[in-house]
Amino acid sequence: MPFIRLLIMIAAVFLFAVTAQADEARLVTADDFIDTLSKTTTTDDSLPDTAGGSQKPRFRLRGISAEARPPEIAINIFFKSGSVEVADDFSKKQMAEAGKALSSEILGPYRFEIAGHTDSVGSEAYNRDLSEKRARALKQYLMDQYHVAENRLETIGYGESQPVADNETEQGRARNRRVVFKRLD
């Protein structure tokens, strides 16, 4: 009897962790995408050009000059384990919001990188390949469903190489399984 109770408790904890993963994710709306990805990086013409003629936007922080980063936004799309198949309705809604945004007039002139990321479960090579396949699957969805031009989307799979959280916990692994859209121009 104690063994059965233990099994029930383990199953309940697992079910809670999987359910919590989708509950913790916030739906990034089309407006969120547009607001974030349409921002222009500001330049301060008074800053000296310390990069030898670089035309990239720069900013100064406590006397240190650095290149500004292009706008990007991270979203959660949950996939079935080891697959490019979307796991839940939340992820389908998230993909639709991305499609609405990228097919909008405001984001129409821009190109984007779709970067896939995974947790550390599995080999490094496997995760890099899986993250690339997932990014390509999302690109295909955006092209098919929202008529986003192929030449506006580039894909890359980073696998487990750029974690944003600890891979030792389920919550951390869930945060690491993500897709990042970065504006390229």
N, C-alpha and C positions, 0 to 999 in steps of 0.2 A: 503493500500500500504506500509506503513512503516513496518508493521509486516512481510510482505513477504520479504522485503529487509533484515530484521533482520534474518529471517530464512535462506535466501541465504547466508548471511555472516557467520552464524554459520556453515552451511554445508561446506562452502569453507574452513574455519579454520580447521574443523575436517578432511577434505580430505587432506589438507596440512600437518597436524600433522601425519597422517597415512603414507603418501608418504615420509615425511621427515625421519620417523623412518627407513625405508629401505635404504634411501639415505645416512644417517649418518653412517650406519654400514659399516665396512670395511671387505672385504672378506679376511679371513685368509687362505692363500694358504697352500698346502701340505708342501711346503718348509718351511714356517713359523712354522708349527707344528713340523716338524722334527728338525729344528734349535733350537727351544725352548725346546722341550721335550727330546731331546737327550743330552742336556748339563749335565755334571756331576758337582756335587757340589764340590768345592775345599775345601781342609782342610789345615790348617796351623799347622804342627806338633810342632811348637814352642809354641802353645797356651796350657796353663795348662788345664787339664781335671777337670772341676769344677762340673761335673754332677755325680760324684761317679762311674766312670768306663764306662760311656756311649760311645758307638762306633759311634754315629751319628756325621756327619760333623758339625763343629762349626766355627764361625767367631767372630772377635773382632771389636767392634765399640766404640771408645772412652773409652777403658778400660772395656767395658761390653762384656762378652762372652755370645753368644746365639746360639741355634741350627739353622742350615741352613734349609730352606724350600725346599721341593722337587719341581722340575720344574712343572709349570702349565701354561695353556693358556686358556683365556676366549674367547668365540665366541658368536655371536648372531645367534640364530635360532628362527625365528618368527613362532609362532603357532597360529592357529585360537583360538579365545577366548574360554576358558574353555575346550580345546580339545587337543589331541595329534596329530592332523592333521596339517601338515606343511602349513604355510599360503602363501608362495610366492616362486618364482623361485630363489631369492637370497638365501633363506634358503636351498633349494635343492642343490644349488651349494656349499654352505658351508658344508653341510653334505657329499657331494662327496669329497671335499678337505680333510675332516677329515678321510674319509674312505681310500683314497689314502695314507695318511700319516701313519695311524695305520697299514695298510697292507704292509708297506715298510719293507725292510730288516733291515734298521737302527733302527726302533722302534719295530721290531718283538720280541726281547727278553724281552720287558718290559710289565708290567701290569699297568692299568690305572683306575682311578676313574672317572666316568662321573657324575658330580654334577649338578642337575637342580636347578634353582633359579627362583623366580617369583617376581612380584611387590606386593604391599600390598592390591590390590583390591580383596575382598573376605575374608573369615575367615582364620585364621592362619592354622587350620587343613586342610581346603580345599586346600590351596596353597601348603602345604607340600605334600599332596597326589598327587596333579596335577604335581608338579615338579618331584616327583618320577616316575610317569607314563610317563612323557616326557623323562626323562633320560633312562628309560627302553625301550621306543620306539626307541630312538636313538641307544641304544645298539643292539636291534634286527635288525635295519637297517644295522648297521656295520657288524653284523654277517651274515645276508642274502646276502647283496650286495657285501661285500668286504672280506668275509670269515675270519673275525677276530675271533679268538677262544674265546668262551664264558668265559673261565677261565682267560682271560686277561683283562676282563672288569667288574668292579663293579659299581653299581649305587647307588646313594643316592639323596634324595630330601630335599633341605634345605628350600623350600618355600620362605617366605619373610624375613627369619631370618638374612640374611647376605647382606643387601643392599649395593650397591656401589654408589648410588645416592639418591637424595631426591625423595620420592614417592608422593610429592605434585604436581609435574608437569608431563606432558605426556612424556617429554624428559627423566626425571629422571626414571619414571616407565619403559620406553623402555630400558634403560641401565640396570635396575635390572632384566629384563627378559632375562636370559642368561644361557649358559651351560659352565661349566669349566671342562677341562680335566686336571687331576693331575696325574703325574707319581707316582706309588706306590713303585717301586723298582729300 
